[in-house]
Structure formats: structure tokens, C-alpha cells
Amino acid sequence: MVRTPLTPWERRRGERLGELLRETRGGRSMVEVAAAAGVSAETLRKIETGRAPTPAFFTVSALAAVLGISLDELAAVCAPDAGEDERDGQALSA
């Protein structure tokens, strides 16, 4: 199965997700958080570094629950900025 290449916006959204998870994790170890969420530390590492920019919903949901992040907060952080085209990550012209 061949995957469609990610757009720049999809890559940036993955980076935003990773930044939020990393910041919220704070001083907790990656292994501790991953185990509590029922995912591997490598999966969490890939998400936090942006190497897995489109993780499964249930993975994100489990991590959010462990870290005390609401799904609404996650959606807000990962939403396109005003004036940003989510198809390609470029600014929309006026």
C-alpha cells in the first residue's frame, strides 16, 4: 500500500502535536507516560519528534488522557493558524 505524501501543513500539524505532548509531559519520562497510555516509548518518541505526524486517534486520545489534555485543547493547538491554508501550509492571499 502506497501512502500519499503528507502536505507541509500535515507535517506542521504533527510537529505542533509533538510539541504539546512534550511540553505537557514535562519532567515525566517518556517510558512512564507511554506505559500509562498503553503505547510503546518508541511510538511516543516518534510522535513527539514529528516522525509520526498522523498517529491513530486512539493513540492520541490515550496520551491526552494520561497527560490531562482535553481533546478540545489538542484540536485547538493543531488547528491551522488564521490565514493558513491547511492543504499546503501556505499563507492564504487576501
C-alpha positions in Angstrom: 0.0 0.0 0.0 1.4 3.4 -1.0 0.8 6.4 1.2 0.0 9.7 -0.3 2.8 12.1 0.7 2.0 14.5 3.5 1.4 18.1 2.8 3.6 20.7 4.6 0.5 21.6 6.7 0.1 17.9 7.8 3.8 17.8 8.8 3.4 21.1 10.7 0.3 19.8 12.5 2.3 16.7 13.6 5.1 19.0 14.9 2.5 21.0 16.9 1.1 17.8 18.4 4.5 16.6 19.3 5.4 20.0 20.9 2.3 20.0 23.0 2.8 16.4 24.2 6.5 17.1 25.0 5.7 20.3 26.9 2.8 18.7 28.8 4.9 15.6 29.7 7.3 18.0 31.5 9.6 16.0 33.8 7.8 12.7 33.4 9.8 10.1 31.5 8.8 9.1 28.0 8.7 5.4 29.2 6.4 6.3 32.1 3.9 8.3 30.0 3.9 5.7 27.2 3.3 2.8 29.5 0.4 4.6 31.2 -1.1 5.3 27.8 -0.6 1.7 26.6 1.8 2.6 23.8 5.4 2.0 23.2 8.1 4.6 24.2 9.2 4.5 20.6 5.7 5.4 19.4 5.7 8.4 21.8 9.2 9.4 20.7 8.1 9.4 17.0 5.0 11.5 17.7 7.0 14.0 19.9 9.7 14.4 17.2 7.2 14.7 14.3 8.4 11.4 12.7 4.8 10.1 13.1 2.8 13.2 12.2 -0.5 11.3 11.8 -0.9 9.0 14.8 -4.0 7.0 15.3 -6.9 8.7 17.1 -6.9 6.2 20.0 -3.2 6.6 20.5 -3.6 10.4 20.7 -6.7 10.1 22.9 -4.8 7.7 25.3 -1.8 10.1 25.5 -4.1 13.1 26.1 -5.9 11.3 28.9 -2.6 10.4 30.7 -1.3 13.9 30.3 -4.5 15.6 31.3 -5.0 17.3 27.9 -8.6 17.7 26.6 -9.3 16.7 23.1 -10.6 20.3 22.5 -7.2 21.7 23.6 -5.5 19.3 21.3 -7.7 20.3 18.4 -7.1 24.0 19.0 -3.3 23.6 19.1 -3.3 21.5 16.0 -5.7 23.7 14.0 -4.4 25.9 11.2 -3.5 29.4 12.1 -5.7 32.2 10.8 -4.9 32.8 7.2 -3.0 29.4 6.8 -4.1 27.0 4.1 -4.3 23.6 5.6 -3.9 21.9 2.2 -0.4 23.1 1.7 0.6 25.1 4.8 1.0 28.3 2.8 -0.5 31.7 3.9 -3.7 32.5 2.1 -3.5 35.6 -0.1 -6.1 38.3 0.5 
